[in-house]
Amino acid sequence: MKLADPASPCTFADASLPPVSQLLASGGDARIAIGPGGANRYGCRPAPDSRLLAFGSSTASTISEAGFIAASALRKKLQADHALAPATVYARELERIRSELGGLCGFGTGLEPDMIFAASGTDLHLIAASLALRDRTQPLDVIIAGVEETGRGVPMAVTGHHFSSSSALGQQVVEGTSCLDAPIQLHTVPVRNADGTPRNAAEIDCEIENLARQAITLYHRVLLVVVDVSKTGLVAPSPSCAIALRNAFPESIDLMVDACQFRISSATLQNYLGNGFMVALTASKFLTGPTFAGVLMVPDGVASGIRRQLPSEGISNYSSRADWPVDWYGADRLNSTANYGQLLRWEAGLAELRRFAAVPEARVTAILESFSNAVIARLQGDPRFEPLAVPALDRGHVASSGWDCKQTIFPFLLYAAEKCGRRPLSCEEVALVYQRIGQARDKAFANGNERPGCEIGQPVAVGMRDGTEVSVLRICMSARLVADAGLAGNEEAVINNAMRVLDEVAALISCQLGHASS
């Protein structure tokens, strides 16, 4: 089998499948193509590195040994079925993944939501916008709080535009051009103040409500998106605000949760679905599966009205027939394309979810609490860092308790010492620190150094400090790390490794300033 492009889906040219590492980088867009240095755009390699200090799950993670073993087993199974039509095998395996994911999320038999698979969270926003158009007789207003803390391509995708020069199914498209051919307008509400501090939640809700009511007055449909959680760990608007608006205008408002970080518990997920939210999830953030494995869960109450709806023609660039449930007859217009890369990435993600689910929830909560205490104490006590404020996670009656009420993303500003105190590093300086973390990681991988490489969440701009535009890095807890701590008894090692990552960042700050002054 040959791949025309590293980011194209799998199409058989002979009976032999490519190696796992090549399959894992297929069936997405340019973001997961493997570059000359052996890593994708996020700096992740398609093979495990057991020495890596992986604390960058808010951005992306290198596949683990457990994930790679699971993906390899699935590749072997796919290879054994080479005589069958790839589309048939793909549909069968994706249906199995639907069932296993539903079981791991705690859905009872017959109570599973409908699941639409896609390559990435950005693709899911495009699909959600297509569904929210319904019969396409009304313009659509999409309302998102904190869109700047979601995926970079989300504003284009959710307004029905191509967000890259190539699609997940290998089609060449023109970035920025319309693929839904529908009038869609995006309205955004900031979630942080100009200095990066969190805005008042009630003020955000009030602005969201005003935007929704204005759209309804104009006889527009509304897709209201709750971000849970954002790049810096926020939830906005409040789920209760979204539910109240939908209850007031049930014929005009659709609700979606952007939970692409997957930092929500099974109970919270079920409560969102039970309250009529579509929920977008990926296996590549908190779960630390390989980048590009997404699913949109649609509750039955929503799905029943749109199962026969024809997907917009442009969706065929991003989605194949088997990605949609078998009883969504409107999706019959889509091509039967096999995306084996997506299958293997989900298989690796499920391996991580199984390990995480094996840790009792009380133990998960305790591990997260210990990690949070240690990281915040270090960030507060080190003059080179300042933790960015993250309010307590409050989802109202959707989730009153559980491990997902604990902080798992820890954004922090970087500071340089000066004679008269300290100054915040600029966005450009933080980007350079992040770049050097990646260079050190690549060097460690290439040379097999005793000193391991590090993964940390990429910079996020958060406004101004002392007249300087600043951004934060993020150190993150993940399902993989929780399982390492809870199943293997490595809690102290996980915390110590997080401190080693912060040591590396601190050293790079000093090194960078030394270069700048020389």
C-alpha positions as CSV (number, residue, x, y, z in Angstrom):
1,M,0.0,0.0,0.0
2,K,1.3,3.5,-0.9
3,L,0.3,6.8,0.4
4,A,0.1,9.7,-2.0
5,D,0.7,12.2,0.8
6,P,1.8,11.8,4.4
7,A,-1.5,13.5,5.5
8,S,-3.8,11.5,3.2
9,P,-6.1,8.7,4.2
10,C,-5.2,5.1,3.5
11,T,-6.1,3.7,0.1
12,F,-4.8,0.3,-1.0
13,A,-2.4,0.0,-3.8
14,D,-1.2,-3.4,-2.8
15,A,-1.8,-5.9,0.0
16,S,0.8,-4.5,2.4
17,L,0.0,-1.7,4.9
18,P,2.6,0.9,5.8
19,P,4.3,0.7,9.2
20,V,2.4,2.0,12.3
21,S,4.4,5.2,12.5
22,Q,3.4,6.1,8.9
23,L,-0.3,5.2,9.4
24,L,-0.4,7.3,12.6
25,A,0.6,10.4,10.5
26,S,-2.0,9.7,7.7
27,G,-5.6,10.8,7.4
28,G,-5.3,14.3,8.8
29,D,-4.1,17.6,7.4
30,A,-0.7,19.2,7.3
31,R,-0.5,19.6,11.1
32,I,0.3,15.9,11.6
33,A,2.6,15.4,8.5
34,I,6.0,14.2,9.6
35,G,8.7,16.8,8.8
36,P,12.4,16.4,8.0
37,G,13.3,16.2,11.7
38,G,11.0,13.2,12.2
39,A,8.2,15.1,14.1
40,N,4.9,16.7,13.3
41,R,4.0,20.4,13.6
42,Y,3.5,19.9,17.3
43,G,6.9,18.4,17.8
44,C,5.5,14.9,18.4
45,R,7.0,11.8,16.9
46,P,4.9,8.8,15.7
47,A,6.7,6.4,18.0
48,P,7.1,6.2,21.8
49,D,10.0,7.7,23.8
50,S,9.9,6.2,27.3
51,R,12.3,8.9,28.7
52,L,10.2,11.8,27.6
53,L,8.8,14.1,30.3
54,A,5.3,14.5,28.8
55,F,3.5,17.5,30.4
56,G,2.1,19.2,27.3
57,S,-1.3,17.5,26.9
58,S,-3.1,20.8,26.5
59,T,-1.3,20.9,23.0
60,A,-0.3,17.4,22.0
61,S,1.6,14.4,23.3
62,T,4.0,11.8,21.8
63,I,2.3,8.4,21.7
64,S,3.0,6.2,24.7
65,E,4.3,2.6,24.7
66,A,0.8,1.4,25.6
67,G,-0.8,3.4,22.8
68,F,1.7,2.2,20.3
69,I,1.2,-1.4,21.2
70,A,-2.6,-1.0,20.8
71,A,-2.2,0.7,17.4
72,S,0.2,-2.0,16.3
73,A,-2.2,-4.8,17.3
74,L,-4.9,-3.0,15.2
75,R,-2.6,-2.6,12.2
76,K,-2.0,-6.4,12.4
77,K,-5.7,-7.0,12.4
78,L,-6.2,-4.7,9.4
79,Q,-3.4,-6.4,7.6
80,A,-5.0,-9.8,8.1
81,D,-8.2,-8.4,6.5
82,H,-6.4,-7.1,3.4
83,A,-8.6,-9.1,1.1
84,L,-11.7,-7.3,2.2
85,A,-12.7,-3.8,0.9
86,P,-11.0,-1.2,3.0
87,A,-14.2,0.8,3.5
88,T,-15.9,-2.4,4.9
89,V,-13.1,-3.0,7.3
90,Y,-13.0,0.7,8.3
91,A,-16.8,0.7,9.0
92,R,-16.6,-2.4,11.1
93,E,-13.7,-1.2,13.2
94,L,-15.1,2.2,13.7
95,E,-18.4,0.7,14.9
96,R,-16.4,-1.3,17.4
97,I,-14.6,1.8,18.6
98,R,-18.1,3.5,19.0
99,S,-19.1,0.7,21.3
100,E,-15.9,0.6,23.3
101,L,-15.9,4.4,23.7
102,G,-19.5,4.3,24.9
103,G,-18.7,1.6,27.4
104,L,-15.7,3.5,28.8
105,C,-17.8,6.7,29.1
106,G,-20.4,4.8,31.1
107,F,-23.3,4.8,28.7
108,G,-25.8,2.0,29.3
109,T,-26.8,-0.3,26.5
110,G,-29.2,1.5,24.2
111,L,-28.5,4.8,25.9
112,E,-25.4,5.8,23.9
113,P,-25.5,9.1,22.0
114,D,-25.0,9.1,18.3
115,M,-21.3,9.5,17.5
116,I,-19.8,11.3,14.4
117,F,-16.0,10.8,14.1
118,A,-13.7,13.3,12.6
119,A,-10.0,13.9,12.4
120,S,-9.7,16.9,14.7
121,G,-11.6,19.2,17.0
122,T,-11.5,21.8,14.3
123,D,-13.3,19.3,11.9
124,L,-15.9,18.7,14.6
125,H,-16.7,22.4,14.7
126,L,-17.3,22.4,11.0
127,I,-19.6,19.4,11.3
128,A,-21.5,21.0,14.2
129,A,-22.1,24.1,12.2
130,S,-23.4,22.0,9.3
131,L,-25.8,20.3,11.6
132,A,-27.0,23.5,13.3
133,L,-28.0,24.9,9.9
134,R,-30.8,22.4,9.9
135,D,-32.9,22.9,6.8
136,R,-30.7,25.9,5.8
137,T,-33.7,28.3,5.6
138,Q,-32.3,30.7,8.2
139,P,-28.9,32.3,8.7
140,L,-26.9,30.9,11.5
141,D,-25.2,32.8,14.3
142,V,-22.5,31.0,16.2
143,I,-21.7,32.4,19.7
144,I,-18.5,31.3,21.5
145,A,-16.9,32.7,24.6
146,G,-13.1,32.6,24.5
147,V,-12.7,31.5,20.9
148,E,-9.1,32.8,21.2
149,E,-8.6,29.9,23.6
150,T,-9.9,27.2,21.3
151,G,-8.2,25.7,18.2
152,R,-6.6,28.2,15.8
153,G,-8.8,27.1,12.9
154,V,-12.1,27.1,14.8
155,P,-13.2,30.6,13.7
156,M,-12.9,29.5,10.1
157,A,-14.4,26.0,10.6
158,V,-17.4,27.1,12.6
159,T,-18.3,29.7,10.0
160,G,-18.2,27.0,7.3
161,H,-14.8,27.7,5.7
162,H,-11.9,25.6,4.8
163,F,-9.3,26.0,7.5
164,S,-6.3,24.5,5.8
165,S,-5.0,23.9,2.3
166,S,-5.7,20.1,2.6
167,S,-8.5,18.2,4.3
168,A,-8.5,15.1,6.4
169,L,-9.4,13.0,3.4
170,G,-6.5,14.2,1.4
171,Q,-8.5,16.8,-0.7
172,Q,-6.7,19.9,-1.8
173,V,-8.8,22.9,-0.8
174,V,-8.4,26.7,-0.7
175,E,-8.0,27.9,2.9
176,G,-10.5,30.5,3.8
177,T,-13.1,29.7,1.1
178,S,-16.6,28.6,1.9
179,C,-17.3,24.9,2.1
180,L,-20.9,25.0,3.5
181,D,-22.2,27.8,1.2
182,A,-24.4,29.2,4.0
183,P,-24.7,32.6,5.8
184,I,-22.9,32.0,9.1
185,Q,-21.7,34.7,11.4
186,L,-19.4,34.3,14.4
187,H,-19.9,36.3,17.6
188,T,-17.2,36.1,20.3
189,V,-16.9,37.2,23.9
190,P,-13.5,37.5,25.6
191,V,-13.0,35.4,28.7
192,R,-10.0,37.3,30.1
193,N,-9.3,41.0,30.8
194,A,-6.6,42.9,29.0
195,D,-4.0,41.9,31.7
196,G,-4.9,38.2,31.4
197,T,-7.0,38.0,34.6
198,P,-10.3,36.1,34.3
199,R,-13.4,38.2,33.5
200,N,-16.4,38.0,35.8
201,A,-18.5,35.0,34.9
202,A,-21.8,36.8,35.3
203,E,-20.6,39.5,32.8
204,I,-19.7,36.9,30.2
205,D,-23.1,35.2,30.6
206,C,-24.9,38.6,30.2
207,E,-23.0,39.3,27.0
208,I,-23.8,35.8,25.7
209,E,-27.5,36.2,26.5
210,N,-27.6,39.6,24.7
211,L,-26.0,38.2,21.6
212,A,-28.4,35.2,21.5
213,R,-31.5,37.3,22.0
214,Q,-30.4,39.7,19.3
215,A,-29.9,36.8,16.8
216,I,-33.4,35.4,17.7
217,T,-34.9,38.9,17.1
218,L,-33.4,38.7,13.6
219,Y,-35.0,35.2,13.1
220,H,-31.6,33.6,12.9
221,R,-30.7,30.2,14.2
222,V,-28.1,30.0,17.0
223,L,-25.3,27.6,17.8
224,L,-24.2,28.4,21.3
225,V,-20.8,26.8,22.3
226,V,-19.7,26.3,25.8
227,V,-16.0,25.8,26.0
228,D,-15.1,23.2,28.7
229,V,-12.2,23.7,29.1
230,S,-10.2,26.3,27.3
231,K,-6.5,26.4,26.5
232,T,-5.8,28.0,29.9
233,G,-8.4,25.9,31.8
234,L,-11.6,28.1,31.8
235,V,-15.2,27.1,31.4
236,A,-17.4,29.7,29.6
237,P,-20.2,30.6,29.4
238,S,-21.8,28.9,32.3
239,P,-23.7,25.8,31.3
240,S,-26.7,27.1,33.2
241,C,-26.7,30.2,31.0
242,A,-26.7,28.1,27.9
243,I,-29.4,25.8,29.2
244,A,-31.7,28.7,30.2
245,L,-31.3,30.3,26.7
246,R,-32.1,27.0,24.9
247,N,-35.2,26.5,27.2
248,A,-36.4,30.0,26.3
249,F,-35.9,29.4,22.6
250,P,-36.0,25.6,22.0
251,E,-36.8,25.9,18.3
252,S,-34.0,28.3,17.5
253,I,-30.9,27.4,19.6
254,D,-28.6,24.4,19.4
255,L,-26.0,23.8,22.2
256,M,-22.6,22.3,21.9
257,V,-19.8,21.8,24.4
258,D,-16.3,22.2,23.1
259,A,-14.8,19.6,25.4
260,C,-12.0,18.8,23.0
261,Q,-9.5,18.8,25.8
262,F,-11.6,15.8,27.2
263,R,-11.0,17.1,30.8
264,I,-14.5,16.1,31.9
265,S,-15.6,13.0,33.8
266,S,-18.1,10.4,32.5
267,A,-20.8,11.8,34.8
268,T,-20.3,15.4,33.5
269,L,-20.3,14.1,29.9
270,Q,-23.6,12.3,30.6
271,N,-25.1,15.3,32.2
272,Y,-24.2,17.5,29.3
273,L,-25.8,15.1,26.9
274,G,-28.8,14.7,29.1
275,N,-29.3,18.5,29.0
276,G,-29.3,18.4,25.2
277,F,-25.8,19.5,24.4
278,M,-23.8,18.1,21.5
279,V,-20.3,17.4,22.9
280,A,-17.1,17.5,20.9
281,L,-14.2,15.4,22.3
282,T,-10.8,14.4,21.2
283,A,-8.5,11.6,22.3
284,S,-5.3,13.7,21.9
285,K,-5.4,16.2,24.7
286,F,-6.0,14.9,28.3
287,L,-6.0,11.3,27.1
288,T,-2.6,11.8,25.3
289,G,-3.5,9.8,22.3
290,P,-1.8,10.8,19.0
291,T,-3.0,14.1,17.5
292,F,-6.1,14.0,15.3
293,A,-8.8,11.8,16.8
294,G,-12.2,13.5,17.3
295,V,-15.8,12.6,18.0
296,L,-19.0,14.6,18.1
297,M,-21.5,13.1,20.5
298,V,-25.1,14.0,19.6
299,P,-27.9,13.2,22.1
300,D,-30.9,11.4,20.8
301,G,-33.2,14.4,21.4
302,V,-31.1,16.4,19.0
303,A,-30.2,13.6,16.6
304,S,-33.8,12.5,16.0
305,G,-34.5,15.8,14.2
306,I,-31.5,15.7,11.9
307,R,-30.6,12.1,11.1
308,R,-32.1,12.4,7.6
309,Q,-30.6,15.8,7.0
310,L,-28.2,15.9,4.1
311,P,-24.7,17.0,5.1
312,S,-23.5,20.0,3.2
313,E,-21.6,18.9,0.1
314,G,-18.4,20.4,1.4
315,I,-18.4,18.0,4.4
316,S,-17.4,15.3,1.9
317,N,-13.9,16.7,2.0
318,Y,-13.6,15.9,5.7
319,S,-15.9,13.0,6.5
320,S,-16.7,9.6,5.1
321,R,-19.9,7.5,5.3
322,A,-18.7,5.3,8.1
323,D,-17.7,8.3,10.3
324,W,-21.5,8.8,10.8
325,P,-23.9,6.4,12.5
326,V,-25.5,3.9,10.2
327,D,-29.0,5.3,10.7
328,W,-28.1,8.8,9.7
329,Y,-29.4,8.2,6.2
330,G,-28.6,11.7,5.1
331,A,-25.0,10.8,5.3
332,D,-25.4,8.2,2.5
333,R,-24.3,10.9,0.1
334,L,-20.8,10.8,1.6
335,N,-18.1,8.6,0.0
336,S,-17.0,5.3,1.5
337,T,-13.4,6.2,2.3
338,A,-11.2,4.3,4.7
339,N,-9.2,6.4,7.1
340,Y,-6.9,3.9,8.8
341,G,-4.8,6.6,10.4
342,Q,-7.9,7.8,12.3
343,L,-8.6,4.2,13.4
344,L,-5.1,3.7,14.8
345,R,-5.1,7.1,16.6
346,W,-8.4,6.3,18.3
347,E,-7.2,2.8,19.2
348,A,-4.2,4.4,21.0
349,G,-6.5,6.9,22.7
350,L,-8.8,4.1,24.0
351,A,-5.8,2.4,25.5
352,E,-5.1,5.5,27.5
353,L,-8.7,5.9,28.5
354,R,-8.8,2.2,29.7
355,R,-5.8,2.8,32.0
356,F,-7.3,6.0,33.3
357,A,-10.7,4.4,34.0
358,A,-9.0,1.6,36.0
359,V,-8.0,4.2,38.7
360,P,-10.7,4.7,41.3
361,E,-12.2,8.2,41.1
362,A,-11.2,9.0,44.7
363,R,-7.7,8.1,43.9
364,V,-7.8,10.3,40.7
365,T,-9.0,13.2,42.7
366,A,-6.3,12.8,45.3
367,I,-3.5,12.5,42.7
368,L,-4.7,15.7,40.9
369,E,-4.9,17.5,44.3
370,S,-1.3,16.6,45.2
371,F,-0.1,17.5,41.7
372,S,-1.9,20.9,41.8
373,N,-0.5,21.8,45.2
374,A,3.0,21.0,44.2
375,V,2.9,22.8,40.9
376,I,1.2,25.9,42.2
377,A,3.6,26.1,45.1
378,R,6.5,26.0,42.7
379,L,5.1,28.6,40.4
380,Q,4.2,30.9,43.3
381,G,7.6,30.4,45.0
382,D,9.9,30.9,42.0
383,P,10.5,34.5,40.9
384,R,10.9,33.4,37.3
385,F,7.3,32.3,37.1
386,E,3.9,33.6,37.9
387,P,0.8,31.3,37.8
388,L,-2.0,32.8,35.6
389,A,-5.2,32.9,37.6
390,V,-7.6,30.1,36.8
391,P,-11.0,30.3,38.7
392,A,-12.4,27.2,40.3
393,L,-14.2,25.0,37.7
394,D,-17.9,25.6,38.3
395,R,-20.3,23.9,36.0
396,G,-23.4,24.4,38.2
397,H,-25.8,21.5,38.4
398,V,-24.1,19.8,35.3
399,A,-21.2,18.8,37.6
400,S,-21.1,19.6,41.3
401,S,-18.3,17.3,42.2
402,G,-15.8,14.8,40.8
403,W,-12.2,14.7,39.6
404,D,-13.0,17.1,36.8
405,C,-13.5,19.9,39.3
406,K,-9.8,19.8,39.8
407,Q,-7.4,22.0,37.8
408,T,-5.3,20.1,35.3
409,I,-3.9,22.9,33.1
410,F,-1.5,25.3,34.8
411,P,-0.7,28.3,32.7
412,F,2.2,30.5,33.9
413,L,4.0,33.7,32.9
414,L,7.8,33.8,32.6
415,Y,9.9,36.5,34.2
416,A,13.5,37.7,33.9
417,A,15.4,39.1,36.9
418,E,16.6,42.7,36.7
419,K,18.5,45.0,39.0
420,C,15.3,46.8,40.1
421,G,13.1,43.6,40.3
422,R,11.8,41.5,37.4
423,R,10.1,41.9,34.1
424,P,7.7,39.7,32.2
425,L,9.1,38.0,29.1
426,S,7.4,39.1,25.9
427,C,5.5,36.8,23.5
428,E,8.5,36.7,21.3
429,E,10.8,35.7,24.2
430,V,8.4,33.0,25.4
431,A,8.1,31.6,21.9
432,L,11.9,31.4,21.8
433,V,12.0,29.5,25.1
434,Y,9.3,27.1,23.8
435,Q,11.3,26.6,20.6
436,R,14.5,25.8,22.6
437,I,12.5,23.2,24.6
438,G,11.7,21.5,21.3
439,Q,15.3,21.7,20.1
440,A,16.5,20.2,23.3
441,R,13.9,17.4,23.0
442,D,15.0,16.6,19.5
443,K,18.6,16.6,20.5
444,A,17.9,14.2,23.4
445,F,16.0,11.9,21.1
446,A,18.7,11.9,18.4
447,N,21.6,11.4,20.8
448,G,20.0,9.1,23.4
449,N,21.1,11.6,26.1
450,E,20.6,10.6,29.7
451,R,18.9,14.0,30.1
452,P,15.3,13.4,28.8
453,G,13.4,15.8,26.6
454,C,10.3,17.7,27.7
455,E,6.9,18.4,26.4
456,I,5.0,21.4,27.6
457,G,1.9,23.3,26.4
458,Q,2.6,25.8,23.7
459,P,2.4,29.5,24.3
460,V,-1.0,31.2,24.6
461,A,-1.3,35.0,24.3
462,V,-3.0,36.5,27.4
463,G,-2.8,40.3,27.0
464,M,-0.5,42.9,28.5
465,R,1.7,43.1,31.6
466,D,3.7,46.2,32.4
467,G,3.2,47.5,28.8
468,T,4.5,44.2,27.3
469,E,2.4,41.7,25.3
470,V,2.8,38.4,27.1
471,S,2.0,34.8,26.7
472,V,2.0,31.8,29.0
473,L,3.4,28.3,28.8
474,R,1.3,25.5,30.3
475,I,2.3,22.4,32.4
476,C,-0.5,19.9,32.4
477,M,-1.7,16.8,34.1
478,S,-3.1,14.0,31.9
479,A,-4.9,10.7,32.0
480,R,-1.6,9.0,31.2
481,L,0.2,10.6,34.1
482,V,-2.8,9.9,36.5
483,A,-2.6,6.2,35.5
484,D,1.1,6.1,36.0
485,A,0.7,7.5,39.5
486,G,-2.4,5.5,40.4
487,L,-1.7,2.1,38.8
488,A,2.1,2.0,39.0
489,G,2.5,3.9,42.3
490,N,4.6,6.6,40.6
491,E,2.9,9.7,42.1
492,E,6.1,11.1,43.6
493,A,7.9,10.5,40.3
494,V,5.2,12.3,38.3
495,I,5.5,15.4,40.6
496,N,9.3,15.2,40.5
497,N,9.3,15.1,36.7
498,A,7.0,18.1,36.6
499,M,9.6,20.0,38.7
500,R,12.3,18.9,36.3
501,V,10.3,20.4,33.4
502,L,10.0,23.7,35.3
503,D,13.7,23.5,36.0
504,E,14.4,23.2,32.3
505,V,12.2,26.2,31.6
506,A,13.9,28.3,34.3
507,A,17.3,27.3,32.9
508,L,16.3,28.3,29.4
509,I,15.1,31.7,30.6
510,S,18.6,32.4,32.1
511,C,20.3,31.0,29.0
512,Q,18.2,33.0,26.6
513,L,18.8,36.3,28.5
514,G,22.5,35.5,28.5
515,H,22.5,35.1,24.7
516,A,20.5,38.3,24.3
517,S,22.9,40.3,26.4
518,S,26.1,38.9,24.7
